[in-house]
Amino acid sequence: MATTSPEKRRTIGVCERCGKPTVVWVHPDGSVRSVSGHNACPCPTPSFRPVRDG
Ligand SMILES: [Zn+2]
C-alpha cells in the first residue's frame, strides 16, 4: 500500500562535509534540507545525504 507521495518526507541525513547526522526533509525533486534550518551542523554550506536507518 505504498503510495508515491509528491510531498517531502522526513528522514535522517548525514552532512557530507562533517558527517553529522540530523533530521532532514527530502523533497520530491531530490533536494535535501535540514529540518532545523542552518543550525544542523557547523558547516557554512552543509550538504546532507539521506540515509536509510533500519
Ligand atoms: Zn556539516
mmCIF file of the protein (N, C-alpha, C, O) and its ligand, coordinates in Angstrom:
data_MODEL
# 
_entry.id   MODEL 
# 
loop_
_entity.id 
_entity.type 
_entity.pdbx_number_of_molecules 
1 polymer     1 
2 non-polymer 1 
# 
_entity_poly.entity_id                      1 
_entity_poly.type                           'polypeptide(L)' 
_entity_poly.nstd_linkage                   no 
_entity_poly.nstd_monomer                   no 
_entity_poly.pdbx_seq_one_letter_code       MATTSPEKRRTIGVCERCGKPTVVWVHPDGSVRSVSGHNACPCPTPSFRPVRDG 
_entity_poly.pdbx_seq_one_letter_code_can   MATTSPEKRRTIGVCERCGKPTVVWVHPDGSVRSVSGHNACPCPTPSFRPVRDG 
_entity_poly.pdbx_strand_id                 A 
# 
loop_
_entity_poly_seq.entity_id 
_entity_poly_seq.num 
_entity_poly_seq.mon_id 
_entity_poly_seq.hetero 
1 1  MET n 
1 2  ALA n 
1 3  THR n 
1 4  THR n 
1 5  SER n 
1 6  PRO n 
1 7  GLU n 
1 8  LYS n 
1 9  ARG n 
1 10 ARG n 
1 11 THR n 
1 12 ILE n 
1 13 GLY n 
1 14 VAL n 
1 15 CYS n 
1 16 GLU n 
1 17 ARG n 
1 18 CYS n 
1 19 GLY n 
1 20 LYS n 
1 21 PRO n 
1 22 THR n 
1 23 VAL n 
1 24 VAL n 
1 25 TRP n 
1 26 VAL n 
1 27 HIS n 
1 28 PRO n 
1 29 ASP n 
1 30 GLY n 
1 31 SER n 
1 32 VAL n 
1 33 ARG n 
1 34 SER n 
1 35 VAL n 
1 36 SER n 
1 37 GLY n 
1 38 HIS n 
1 39 ASN n 
1 40 ALA n 
1 41 CYS n 
1 42 PRO n 
1 43 CYS n 
1 44 PRO n 
1 45 THR n 
1 46 PRO n 
1 47 SER n 
1 48 PHE n 
1 49 ARG n 
1 50 PRO n 
1 51 VAL n 
1 52 ARG n 
1 53 ASP n 
1 54 GLY n 
# 
loop_
_struct_asym.id 
_struct_asym.entity_id 
A 1 
B 2 
# 
loop_
_chem_comp.id 
_chem_comp.type 
_chem_comp.mon_nstd_flag 
ALA 'L-peptide linking' y 
ARG 'L-peptide linking' y 
ASN 'L-peptide linking' y 
ASP 'L-peptide linking' y 
CYS 'L-peptide linking' y 
GLU 'L-peptide linking' y 
GLY 'peptide linking'   y 
HIS 'L-peptide linking' y 
ILE 'L-peptide linking' y 
LYS 'L-peptide linking' y 
MET 'L-peptide linking' y 
PHE 'L-peptide linking' y 
PRO 'L-peptide linking' y 
SER 'L-peptide linking' y 
THR 'L-peptide linking' y 
TRP 'L-peptide linking' y 
VAL 'L-peptide linking' y 
ZN  non-polymer         . 
# 
_pdbx_entity_nonpoly.entity_id   2 
_pdbx_entity_nonpoly.name        ? 
_pdbx_entity_nonpoly.comp_id     ZN 
# 
_pdbx_nonpoly_scheme.asym_id         B 
_pdbx_nonpoly_scheme.entity_id       2 
_pdbx_nonpoly_scheme.mon_id          ZN 
_pdbx_nonpoly_scheme.ndb_seq_num     1 
_pdbx_nonpoly_scheme.pdb_seq_num     101 
_pdbx_nonpoly_scheme.auth_seq_num    101 
_pdbx_nonpoly_scheme.pdb_mon_id      ZN 
_pdbx_nonpoly_scheme.auth_mon_id     ZN 
_pdbx_nonpoly_scheme.pdb_strand_id   A 
_pdbx_nonpoly_scheme.pdb_ins_code    . 
# 
loop_
_atom_site.group_PDB 
_atom_site.id 
_atom_site.type_symbol 
_atom_site.label_atom_id 
_atom_site.label_alt_id 
_atom_site.label_comp_id 
_atom_site.label_asym_id 
_atom_site.label_entity_id 
_atom_site.label_seq_id 
_atom_site.pdbx_PDB_ins_code 
_atom_site.Cartn_x 
_atom_site.Cartn_y 
_atom_site.Cartn_z 
_atom_site.occupancy 
_atom_site.B_iso_or_equiv 
_atom_site.pdbx_formal_charge 
_atom_site.auth_seq_id 
_atom_site.auth_comp_id 
_atom_site.auth_asym_id 
_atom_site.auth_atom_id 
_atom_site.pdbx_PDB_model_num 
ATOM   1   N  N  . MET A 1 1  ? 0.826  -1.206 0.000  1.00 0.00 ? 1   MET A N  1 
ATOM   2   C  CA . MET A 1 1  ? 0.000  0.000  0.000  1.00 0.00 ? 1   MET A CA 1 
ATOM   3   C  C  . MET A 1 1  ? 0.858  1.253  0.000  1.00 0.00 ? 1   MET A C  1 
ATOM   4   O  O  . MET A 1 1  ? 0.440  2.313  0.465  1.00 0.00 ? 1   MET A O  1 
ATOM   5   N  N  . ALA A 1 2  ? 2.039  1.112  -0.520 1.00 0.00 ? 2   ALA A N  1 
ATOM   6   C  CA . ALA A 1 2  ? 2.931  2.266  -0.542 1.00 0.00 ? 2   ALA A CA 1 
ATOM   7   C  C  . ALA A 1 2  ? 2.558  3.183  -1.701 1.00 0.00 ? 2   ALA A C  1 
ATOM   8   O  O  . ALA A 1 2  ? 2.689  2.830  -2.873 1.00 0.00 ? 2   ALA A O  1 
ATOM   9   N  N  . THR A 1 3  ? 2.105  4.330  -1.345 1.00 0.00 ? 3   THR A N  1 
ATOM   10  C  CA . THR A 1 3  ? 1.735  5.293  -2.374 1.00 0.00 ? 3   THR A CA 1 
ATOM   11  C  C  . THR A 1 3  ? 2.863  6.288  -2.590 1.00 0.00 ? 3   THR A C  1 
ATOM   12  O  O  . THR A 1 3  ? 3.511  6.721  -1.637 1.00 0.00 ? 3   THR A O  1 
ATOM   13  N  N  . THR A 1 4  ? 3.089  6.638  -3.814 1.00 0.00 ? 4   THR A N  1 
ATOM   14  C  CA . THR A 1 4  ? 4.118  7.624  -4.123 1.00 0.00 ? 4   THR A CA 1 
ATOM   15  C  C  . THR A 1 4  ? 3.566  9.020  -3.849 1.00 0.00 ? 4   THR A C  1 
ATOM   16  O  O  . THR A 1 4  ? 2.662  9.501  -4.531 1.00 0.00 ? 4   THR A O  1 
ATOM   17  N  N  . SER A 1 5  ? 4.124  9.632  -2.859 1.00 0.00 ? 5   SER A N  1 
ATOM   18  C  CA . SER A 1 5  ? 3.630  10.943 -2.470 1.00 0.00 ? 5   SER A CA 1 
ATOM   19  C  C  . SER A 1 5  ? 4.498  12.045 -3.055 1.00 0.00 ? 5   SER A C  1 
ATOM   20  O  O  . SER A 1 5  ? 5.724  11.938 -3.042 1.00 0.00 ? 5   SER A O  1 
ATOM   21  N  N  . PRO A 1 6  ? 3.891  13.084 -3.557 1.00 0.00 ? 6   PRO A N  1 
ATOM   22  C  CA . PRO A 1 6  ? 4.664  14.228 -4.051 1.00 0.00 ? 6   PRO A CA 1 
ATOM   23  C  C  . PRO A 1 6  ? 5.162  15.105 -2.918 1.00 0.00 ? 6   PRO A C  1 
ATOM   24  O  O  . PRO A 1 6  ? 5.905  16.062 -3.137 1.00 0.00 ? 6   PRO A O  1 
ATOM   25  N  N  . GLU A 1 7  ? 4.750  14.773 -1.717 1.00 0.00 ? 7   GLU A N  1 
ATOM   26  C  CA . GLU A 1 7  ? 5.142  15.587 -0.581 1.00 0.00 ? 7   GLU A CA 1 
ATOM   27  C  C  . GLU A 1 7  ? 6.586  15.290 -0.182 1.00 0.00 ? 7   GLU A C  1 
ATOM   28  O  O  . GLU A 1 7  ? 7.108  14.209 -0.452 1.00 0.00 ? 7   GLU A O  1 
ATOM   29  N  N  . LYS A 1 8  ? 7.208  16.246 0.450  1.00 0.00 ? 8   LYS A N  1 
ATOM   30  C  CA . LYS A 1 8  ? 8.509  15.992 1.056  1.00 0.00 ? 8   LYS A CA 1 
ATOM   31  C  C  . LYS A 1 8  ? 8.345  14.993 2.193  1.00 0.00 ? 8   LYS A C  1 
ATOM   32  O  O  . LYS A 1 8  ? 7.289  14.904 2.820  1.00 0.00 ? 8   LYS A O  1 
ATOM   33  N  N  . ARG A 1 9  ? 9.409  14.248 2.442  1.00 0.00 ? 9   ARG A N  1 
ATOM   34  C  CA . ARG A 1 9  ? 9.340  13.286 3.536  1.00 0.00 ? 9   ARG A CA 1 
ATOM   35  C  C  . ARG A 1 9  ? 10.500 13.504 4.480  1.00 0.00 ? 9   ARG A C  1 
ATOM   36  O  O  . ARG A 1 9  ? 11.548 14.018 4.091  1.00 0.00 ? 9   ARG A O  1 
ATOM   37  N  N  . ARG A 1 10 ? 10.305 13.113 5.705  1.00 0.00 ? 10  ARG A N  1 
ATOM   38  C  CA . ARG A 1 10 ? 11.313 13.342 6.720  1.00 0.00 ? 10  ARG A CA 1 
ATOM   39  C  C  . ARG A 1 10 ? 12.116 12.079 6.947  1.00 0.00 ? 10  ARG A C  1 
ATOM   40  O  O  . ARG A 1 10 ? 11.563 10.986 7.072  1.00 0.00 ? 10  ARG A O  1 
ATOM   41  N  N  . THR A 1 11 ? 13.432 12.242 6.998  1.00 0.00 ? 11  THR A N  1 
ATOM   42  C  CA . THR A 1 11 ? 14.296 11.095 7.245  1.00 0.00 ? 11  THR A CA 1 
ATOM   43  C  C  . THR A 1 11 ? 15.578 11.589 7.916  1.00 0.00 ? 11  THR A C  1 
ATOM   44  O  O  . THR A 1 11 ? 15.693 12.759 8.280  1.00 0.00 ? 11  THR A O  1 
ATOM   45  N  N  . ILE A 1 12 ? 16.524 10.687 8.068  1.00 0.00 ? 12  ILE A N  1 
ATOM   46  C  CA . ILE A 1 12 ? 17.809 11.064 8.643  1.00 0.00 ? 12  ILE A CA 1 
ATOM   47  C  C  . ILE A 1 12 ? 18.799 11.326 7.520  1.00 0.00 ? 12  ILE A C  1 
ATOM   48  O  O  . ILE A 1 12 ? 18.901 10.547 6.572  1.00 0.00 ? 12  ILE A O  1 
ATOM   49  N  N  . GLY A 1 13 ? 19.521 12.423 7.637  1.00 0.00 ? 13  GLY A N  1 
ATOM   50  C  CA . GLY A 1 13 ? 20.556 12.737 6.672  1.00 0.00 ? 13  GLY A CA 1 
ATOM   51  C  C  . GLY A 1 13 ? 21.883 12.960 7.379  1.00 0.00 ? 13  GLY A C  1 
ATOM   52  O  O  . GLY A 1 13 ? 21.927 13.320 8.556  1.00 0.00 ? 13  GLY A O  1 
ATOM   53  N  N  . VAL A 1 14 ? 22.958 12.741 6.645  1.00 0.00 ? 14  VAL A N  1 
ATOM   54  C  CA . VAL A 1 14 ? 24.290 12.957 7.191  1.00 0.00 ? 14  VAL A CA 1 
ATOM   55  C  C  . VAL A 1 14 ? 24.994 14.015 6.355  1.00 0.00 ? 14  VAL A C  1 
ATOM   56  O  O  . VAL A 1 14 ? 24.988 13.954 5.126  1.00 0.00 ? 14  VAL A O  1 
ATOM   57  N  N  . CYS A 1 15 ? 25.596 14.975 7.026  1.00 0.00 ? 15  CYS A N  1 
ATOM   58  C  CA . CYS A 1 15 ? 26.336 16.009 6.318  1.00 0.00 ? 15  CYS A CA 1 
ATOM   59  C  C  . CYS A 1 15 ? 27.577 15.386 5.684  1.00 0.00 ? 15  CYS A C  1 
ATOM   60  O  O  . CYS A 1 15 ? 28.367 14.729 6.362  1.00 0.00 ? 15  CYS A O  1 
ATOM   61  N  N  . GLU A 1 16 ? 27.738 15.593 4.401  1.00 0.00 ? 16  GLU A N  1 
ATOM   62  C  CA . GLU A 1 16 ? 28.878 15.004 3.702  1.00 0.00 ? 16  GLU A CA 1 
ATOM   63  C  C  . GLU A 1 16 ? 30.173 15.729 4.034  1.00 0.00 ? 16  GLU A C  1 
ATOM   64  O  O  . GLU A 1 16 ? 31.258 15.236 3.725  1.00 0.00 ? 16  GLU A O  1 
ATOM   65  N  N  . ARG A 1 17 ? 30.069 16.882 4.653  1.00 0.00 ? 17  ARG A N  1 
ATOM   66  C  CA . ARG A 1 17 ? 31.272 17.651 4.991  1.00 0.00 ? 17  ARG A CA 1 
ATOM   67  C  C  . ARG A 1 17 ? 31.814 17.294 6.366  1.00 0.00 ? 17  ARG A C  1 
ATOM   68  O  O  . ARG A 1 17 ? 33.018 17.102 6.535  1.00 0.00 ? 17  ARG A O  1 
ATOM   69  N  N  . CYS A 1 18 ? 30.918 17.205 7.351  1.00 0.00 ? 18  CYS A N  1 
ATOM   70  C  CA . CYS A 1 18 ? 31.388 16.948 8.711  1.00 0.00 ? 18  CYS A CA 1 
ATOM   71  C  C  . CYS A 1 18 ? 30.879 15.623 9.266  1.00 0.00 ? 18  CYS A C  1 
ATOM   72  O  O  . CYS A 1 18 ? 31.320 15.184 10.328 1.00 0.00 ? 18  CYS A O  1 
ATOM   73  N  N  . GLY A 1 19 ? 29.957 14.987 8.557  1.00 0.00 ? 19  GLY A N  1 
ATOM   74  C  CA . GLY A 1 19 ? 29.496 13.676 8.962  1.00 0.00 ? 19  GLY A CA 1 
ATOM   75  C  C  . GLY A 1 19 ? 28.454 13.686 10.056 1.00 0.00 ? 19  GLY A C  1 
ATOM   76  O  O  . GLY A 1 19 ? 28.113 12.635 10.600 1.00 0.00 ? 19  GLY A O  1 
ATOM   77  N  N  . LYS A 1 20 ? 27.940 14.866 10.386 1.00 0.00 ? 20  LYS A N  1 
ATOM   78  C  CA . LYS A 1 20 ? 26.960 14.935 11.450 1.00 0.00 ? 20  LYS A CA 1 
ATOM   79  C  C  . LYS A 1 20 ? 25.578 14.533 10.943 1.00 0.00 ? 20  LYS A C  1 
ATOM   80  O  O  . LYS A 1 20 ? 25.109 15.045 9.927  1.00 0.00 ? 20  LYS A O  1 
ATOM   81  N  N  . PRO A 1 21 ? 24.930 13.613 11.659 1.00 0.00 ? 21  PRO A N  1 
ATOM   82  C  CA . PRO A 1 21 ? 23.572 13.229 11.272 1.00 0.00 ? 21  PRO A CA 1 
ATOM   83  C  C  . PRO A 1 21 ? 22.550 14.216 11.805 1.00 0.00 ? 21  PRO A C  1 
ATOM   84  O  O  . PRO A 1 21 ? 22.727 14.793 12.878 1.00 0.00 ? 21  PRO A O  1 
ATOM   85  N  N  . THR A 1 22 ? 21.510 14.400 11.068 1.00 0.00 ? 22  THR A N  1 
ATOM   86  C  CA . THR A 1 22 ? 20.433 15.280 11.501 1.00 0.00 ? 22  THR A CA 1 
ATOM   87  C  C  . THR A 1 22 ? 19.147 14.880 10.788 1.00 0.00 ? 22  THR A C  1 
ATOM   88  O  O  . THR A 1 22 ? 19.165 14.098 9.837  1.00 0.00 ? 22  THR A O  1 
ATOM   89  N  N  . VAL A 1 23 ? 18.054 15.417 11.252 1.00 0.00 ? 23  VAL A N  1 
ATOM   90  C  CA . VAL A 1 23 ? 16.778 15.137 10.606 1.00 0.00 ? 23  VAL A CA 1 
ATOM   91  C  C  . VAL A 1 23 ? 16.624 16.076 9.420  1.00 0.00 ? 23  VAL A C  1 
ATOM   92  O  O  . VAL A 1 23 ? 16.809 17.287 9.538  1.00 0.00 ? 23  VAL A O  1 
ATOM   93  N  N  . VAL A 1 24 ? 16.285 15.501 8.284  1.00 0.00 ? 24  VAL A N  1 
ATOM   94  C  CA . VAL A 1 24 ? 16.207 16.295 7.057  1.00 0.00 ? 24  VAL A CA 1 
ATOM   95  C  C  . VAL A 1 24 ? 14.871 16.072 6.344  1.00 0.00 ? 24  VAL A C  1 
ATOM   96  O  O  . VAL A 1 24 ? 14.199 15.058 6.534  1.00 0.00 ? 24  VAL A O  1 
ATOM   97  N  N  . TRP A 1 25 ? 14.520 17.041 5.532  1.00 0.00 ? 25  TRP A N  1 
ATOM   98  C  CA . TRP A 1 25 ? 13.427 16.880 4.578  1.00 0.00 ? 25  TRP A CA 1 
ATOM   99  C  C  . TRP A 1 25 ? 14.022 16.461 3.236  1.00 0.00 ? 25  TRP A C  1 
ATOM   100 O  O  . TRP A 1 25 ? 14.983 17.063 2.758  1.00 0.00 ? 25  TRP A O  1 
ATOM   101 N  N  . VAL A 1 26 ? 13.443 15.429 2.638  1.00 0.00 ? 26  VAL A N  1 
ATOM   102 C  CA . VAL A 1 26 ? 13.814 15.057 1.283  1.00 0.00 ? 26  VAL A CA 1 
ATOM   103 C  C  . VAL A 1 26 ? 12.672 15.473 0.370  1.00 0.00 ? 26  VAL A C  1 
ATOM   104 O  O  . VAL A 1 26 ? 11.564 14.947 0.470  1.00 0.00 ? 26  VAL A O  1 
ATOM   105 N  N  . HIS A 1 27 ? 12.944 16.408 -0.511 1.00 0.00 ? 27  HIS A N  1 
ATOM   106 C  CA . HIS A 1 27 ? 11.906 16.933 -1.387 1.00 0.00 ? 27  HIS A CA 1 
ATOM   107 C  C  . HIS A 1 27 ? 11.746 16.046 -2.622 1.00 0.00 ? 27  HIS A C  1 
ATOM   108 O  O  . HIS A 1 27 ? 12.664 15.313 -2.989 1.00 0.00 ? 27  HIS A O  1 
ATOM   109 N  N  . PRO A 1 28 ? 10.587 16.116 -3.253 1.00 0.00 ? 28  PRO A N  1 
ATOM   110 C  CA . PRO A 1 28 ? 10.334 15.279 -4.439 1.00 0.00 ? 28  PRO A CA 1 
ATOM   111 C  C  . PRO A 1 28 ? 11.364 15.486 -5.544 1.00 0.00 ? 28  PRO A C  1 
ATOM   112 O  O  . PRO A 1 28 ? 11.589 14.584 -6.350 1.00 0.00 ? 28  PRO A O  1 
ATOM   113 N  N  . ASP A 1 29 ? 11.977 16.634 -5.594 1.00 0.00 ? 29  ASP A N  1 
ATOM   114 C  CA . ASP A 1 29 ? 12.978 16.887 -6.636 1.00 0.00 ? 29  ASP A CA 1 
ATOM   115 C  C  . ASP A 1 29 ? 14.357 16.385 -6.246 1.00 0.00 ? 29  ASP A C  1 
ATOM   116 O  O  . ASP A 1 29 ? 15.313 16.521 -7.010 1.00 0.00 ? 29  ASP A O  1 
ATOM   117 N  N  . GLY A 1 30 ? 14.460 15.801 -5.054 1.00 0.00 ? 30  GLY A N  1 
ATOM   118 C  CA . GLY A 1 30 ? 15.719 15.222 -4.640 1.00 0.00 ? 30  GLY A CA 1 
ATOM   119 C  C  . GLY A 1 30 ? 16.561 16.100 -3.731 1.00 0.00 ? 30  GLY A C  1 
ATOM   120 O  O  . GLY A 1 30 ? 17.586 15.659 -3.210 1.00 0.00 ? 30  GLY A O  1 
ATOM   121 N  N  . SER A 1 31 ? 16.139 17.329 -3.540 1.00 0.00 ? 31  SER A N  1 
ATOM   122 C  CA . SER A 1 31 ? 16.904 18.210 -2.665 1.00 0.00 ? 31  SER A CA 1 
ATOM   123 C  C  . SER A 1 31 ? 16.697 17.810 -1.211 1.00 0.00 ? 31  SER A C  1 
ATOM   124 O  O  . SER A 1 31 ? 15.622 17.358 -0.819 1.00 0.00 ? 31  SER A O  1 
ATOM   125 N  N  . VAL A 1 32 ? 17.747 17.988 -0.427 1.00 0.00 ? 32  VAL A N  1 
ATOM   126 C  CA . VAL A 1 32 ? 17.717 17.598 0.972  1.00 0.00 ? 32  VAL A CA 1 
ATOM   127 C  C  . VAL A 1 32 ? 18.037 18.806 1.828  1.00 0.00 ? 32  VAL A C  1 
ATOM   128 O  O  . VAL A 1 32 ? 19.046 19.479 1.619  1.00 0.00 ? 32  VAL A O  1 
ATOM   129 N  N  . ARG A 1 33 ? 17.176 19.076 2.788  1.00 0.00 ? 33  ARG A N  1 
ATOM   130 C  CA . ARG A 1 33 ? 17.401 20.220 3.662  1.00 0.00 ? 33  ARG A CA 1 
ATOM   131 C  C  . ARG A 1 33 ? 17.137 19.821 5.103  1.00 0.00 ? 33  ARG A C  1 
ATOM   132 O  O  . ARG A 1 33 ? 16.234 19.037 5.393  1.00 0.00 ? 33  ARG A O  1 
ATOM   133 N  N  . SER A 1 34 ? 17.942 20.376 5.997  1.00 0.00 ? 34  SER A N  1 
ATOM   134 C  CA . SER A 1 34 ? 17.759 20.045 7.394  1.00 0.00 ? 34  SER A CA 1 
ATOM   135 C  C  . SER A 1 34 ? 16.466 20.646 7.912  1.00 0.00 ? 34  SER A C  1 
ATOM   136 O  O  . SER A 1 34 ? 16.077 21.751 7.535  1.00 0.00 ? 34  SER A O  1 
ATOM   137 N  N  . VAL A 1 35 ? 15.810 19.896 8.784  1.00 0.00 ? 35  VAL A N  1 
ATOM   138 C  CA . VAL A 1 35 ? 14.552 20.356 9.351  1.00 0.00 ? 35  VAL A CA 1 
ATOM   139 C  C  . VAL A 1 35 ? 14.781 21.567 10.247 1.00 0.00 ? 35  VAL A C  1 
ATOM   140 O  O  . VAL A 1 35 ? 13.963 22.486 10.297 1.00 0.00 ? 35  VAL A O  1 
ATOM   141 N  N  . SER A 1 36 ? 15.902 21.551 10.949 1.00 0.00 ? 36  SER A N  1 
ATOM   142 C  CA . SER A 1 36 ? 16.159 22.595 11.935 1.00 0.00 ? 36  SER A CA 1 
ATOM   143 C  C  . SER A 1 36 ? 16.774 23.842 11.319 1.00 0.00 ? 36  SER A C  1 
ATOM   144 O  O  . SER A 1 36 ? 17.125 24.773 12.042 1.00 0.00 ? 36  SER A O  1 
ATOM   145 N  N  . GLY A 1 37 ? 16.911 23.879 10.007 1.00 0.00 ? 37  GLY A N  1 
ATOM   146 C  CA . GLY A 1 37 ? 17.447 25.069 9.367  1.00 0.00 ? 37  GLY A CA 1 
ATOM   147 C  C  . GLY A 1 37 ? 18.954 25.053 9.269  1.00 0.00 ? 37  GLY A C  1 
ATOM   148 O  O  . GLY A 1 37 ? 19.552 24.008 9.010  1.00 0.00 ? 37  GLY A O  1 
ATOM   149 N  N  . HIS A 1 38 ? 19.570 26.191 9.473  1.00 0.00 ? 38  HIS A N  1 
ATOM   150 C  CA . HIS A 1 38 ? 21.002 26.309 9.220  1.00 0.00 ? 38  HIS A CA 1 
ATOM   151 C  C  . HIS A 1 38 ? 21.858 25.921 10.414 1.00 0.00 ? 38  HIS A C  1 
ATOM   152 O  O  . HIS A 1 38 ? 23.084 25.999 10.348 1.00 0.00 ? 38  HIS A O  1 
ATOM   153 N  N  . ASN A 1 39 ? 21.229 25.505 11.497 1.00 0.00 ? 39  ASN A N  1 
ATOM   154 C  CA . ASN A 1 39 ? 21.990 25.190 12.693 1.00 0.00 ? 39  ASN A CA 1 
ATOM   155 C  C  . ASN A 1 39 ? 22.225 23.699 12.875 1.00 0.00 ? 39  ASN A C  1 
ATOM   156 O  O  . ASN A 1 39 ? 22.647 23.253 13.942 1.00 0.00 ? 39  ASN A O  1 
ATOM   157 N  N  . ALA A 1 40 ? 21.952 22.942 11.838 1.00 0.00 ? 40  ALA A N  1 
ATOM   158 C  CA . ALA A 1 40 ? 22.076 21.491 11.957 1.00 0.00 ? 40  ALA A CA 1 
ATOM   159 C  C  . ALA A 1 40 ? 23.520 21.068 12.161 1.00 0.00 ? 40  ALA A C  1 
ATOM   160 O  O  . ALA A 1 40 ? 23.776 20.072 12.839 1.00 0.00 ? 40  ALA A O  1 
ATOM   161 N  N  . CYS A 1 41 ? 24.465 21.795 11.594 1.00 0.00 ? 41  CYS A N  1 
ATOM   162 C  CA . CYS A 1 41 ? 25.880 21.482 11.746 1.00 0.00 ? 41  CYS A CA 1 
ATOM   163 C  C  . CYS A 1 41 ? 26.674 22.759 11.535 1.00 0.00 ? 41  CYS A C  1 
ATOM   164 O  O  . CYS A 1 41 ? 26.137 23.752 11.044 1.00 0.00 ? 41  CYS A O  1 
ATOM   165 N  N  . PRO A 1 42 ? 27.936 22.742 11.899 1.00 0.00 ? 42  PRO A N  1 
ATOM   166 C  CA . PRO A 1 42 ? 28.740 23.974 11.840 1.00 0.00 ? 42  PRO A CA 1 
ATOM   167 C  C  . PRO A 1 42 ? 29.183 24.380 10.444 1.00 0.00 ? 42  PRO A C  1 
ATOM   168 O  O  . PRO A 1 42 ? 29.795 25.437 10.289 1.00 0.00 ? 42  PRO A O  1 
ATOM   169 N  N  . CYS A 1 43 ? 28.903 23.594 9.440  1.00 0.00 ? 43  CYS A N  1 
ATOM   170 C  CA . CYS A 1 43 ? 29.356 23.915 8.094  1.00 0.00 ? 43  CYS A CA 1 
ATOM   171 C  C  . CYS A 1 43 ? 28.612 25.128 7.533  1.00 0.00 ? 43  CYS A C  1 
ATOM   172 O  O  . CYS A 1 43 ? 27.401 25.253 7.718  1.00 0.00 ? 43  CYS A O  1 
ATOM   173 N  N  . PRO A 1 44 ? 29.326 26.014 6.854  1.00 0.00 ? 44  PRO A N  1 
ATOM   174 C  CA . PRO A 1 44 ? 28.675 27.178 6.247  1.00 0.00 ? 44  PRO A CA 1 
ATOM   175 C  C  . PRO A 1 44 ? 27.733 26.776 5.130  1.00 0.00 ? 44  PRO A C  1 
ATOM   176 O  O  . PRO A 1 44 ? 26.689 27.399 4.935  1.00 0.00 ? 44  PRO A O  1 
ATOM   177 N  N  . THR A 1 45 ? 28.097 25.746 4.405  1.00 0.00 ? 45  THR A N  1 
ATOM   178 C  CA . THR A 1 45 ? 27.225 25.252 3.341  1.00 0.00 ? 45  THR A CA 1 
ATOM   179 C  C  . THR A 1 45 ? 27.099 23.732 3.449  1.00 0.00 ? 45  THR A C  1 
ATOM   180 O  O  . THR A 1 45 ? 27.716 22.998 2.677  1.00 0.00 ? 45  THR A O  1 
ATOM   181 N  N  . PRO A 1 46 ? 26.316 23.274 4.388  1.00 0.00 ? 46  PRO A N  1 
ATOM   182 C  CA . PRO A 1 46 ? 26.183 21.829 4.595  1.00 0.00 ? 46  PRO A CA 1 
ATOM   183 C  C  . PRO A 1 46 ? 25.535 21.142 3.414  1.00 0.00 ? 46  PRO A C  1 
ATOM   184 O  O  . PRO A 1 46 ? 24.665 21.695 2.741  1.00 0.00 ? 46  PRO A O  1 
ATOM   185 N  N  . SER A 1 47 ? 25.984 19.915 3.181  1.00 0.00 ? 47  SER A N  1 
ATOM   186 C  CA . SER A 1 47 ? 25.427 19.115 2.093  1.00 0.00 ? 47  SER A CA 1 
ATOM   187 C  C  . SER A 1 47 ? 24.974 17.789 2.685  1.00 0.00 ? 47  SER A C  1 
ATOM   188 O  O  . SER A 1 47 ? 25.794 16.917 2.974  1.00 0.00 ? 47  SER A O  1 
ATOM   189 N  N  . PHE A 1 48 ? 23.686 17.641 2.862  1.00 0.00 ? 48  PHE A N  1 
ATOM   190 C  CA . PHE A 1 48 ? 23.179 16.452 3.526  1.00 0.00 ? 48  PHE A CA 1 
ATOM   191 C  C  . PHE A 1 48 ? 22.826 15.367 2.528  1.00 0.00 ? 48  PHE A C  1 
ATOM   192 O  O  . PHE A 1 48 ? 22.281 15.611 1.451  1.00 0.00 ? 48  PHE A O  1 
ATOM   193 N  N  . ARG A 1 49 ? 23.162 14.165 2.941  1.00 0.00 ? 49  ARG A N  1 
ATOM   194 C  CA . ARG A 1 49 ? 22.837 12.997 2.126  1.00 0.00 ? 49  ARG A CA 1 
ATOM   195 C  C  . ARG A 1 49 ? 21.893 12.117 2.936  1.00 0.00 ? 49  ARG A C  1 
ATOM   196 O  O  . ARG A 1 49 ? 22.240 11.716 4.047  1.00 0.00 ? 49  ARG A O  1 
ATOM   197 N  N  . PRO A 1 50 ? 20.731 11.811 2.420  1.00 0.00 ? 50  PRO A N  1 
ATOM   198 C  CA . PRO A 1 50 ? 19.791 10.986 3.169  1.00 0.00 ? 50  PRO A CA 1 
ATOM   199 C  C  . PRO A 1 50 ? 20.302 9.567  3.364  1.00 0.00 ? 50  PRO A C  1 
ATOM   200 O  O  . PRO A 1 50 ? 20.905 8.989  2.460  1.00 0.00 ? 50  PRO A O  1 
ATOM   201 N  N  . VAL A 1 51 ? 20.067 9.023  4.512  1.00 0.00 ? 51  VAL A N  1 
ATOM   202 C  CA . VAL A 1 51 ? 20.474 7.653  4.806  1.00 0.00 ? 51  VAL A CA 1 
ATOM   203 C  C  . VAL A 1 51 ? 19.247 6.863  5.233  1.00 0.00 ? 51  VAL A C  1 
ATOM   204 O  O  . VAL A 1 51 ? 18.269 7.418  5.734  1.00 0.00 ? 51  VAL A O  1 
ATOM   205 N  N  . ARG A 1 52 ? 19.322 5.589  5.027  1.00 0.00 ? 52  ARG A N  1 
ATOM   206 C  CA . ARG A 1 52 ? 18.242 4.716  5.482  1.00 0.00 ? 52  ARG A CA 1 
ATOM   207 C  C  . ARG A 1 52 ? 18.665 4.089  6.792  1.00 0.00 ? 52  ARG A C  1 
ATOM   208 O  O  . ARG A 1 52 ? 19.684 3.402  6.862  1.00 0.00 ? 52  ARG A O  1 
ATOM   209 N  N  . ASP A 1 53 ? 17.899 4.320  7.805  1.00 0.00 ? 53  ASP A N  1 
ATOM   210 C  CA . ASP A 1 53 ? 18.205 3.660  9.059  1.00 0.00 ? 53  ASP A CA 1 
ATOM   211 C  C  . ASP A 1 53 ? 17.262 2.493  9.249  1.00 0.00 ? 53  ASP A C  1 
ATOM   212 O  O  . ASP A 1 53 ? 16.075 2.575  8.935  1.00 0.00 ? 53  ASP A O  1 
ATOM   213 N  N  . GLY A 1 54 ? 17.807 1.407  9.767  1.00 0.00 ? 54  GLY A N  1 
ATOM   214 C  CA . GLY A 1 54 ? 16.990 0.219  9.939  1.00 0.00 ? 54  GLY A CA 1 
ATOM   215 C  C  . GLY A 1 54 ? 17.033 -0.560 8.663  1.00 0.00 ? 54  GLY A C  1 
ATOM   216 O  O  . GLY A 1 54 ? 16.410 -1.617 8.563  1.00 0.00 ? 54  GLY A O  1 
HETATM 217 ZN ZN . ZN  B 2 .  ? 28.395 19.692 8.254  1.00 0.00 2 101 ZN  A ZN 1 
# 
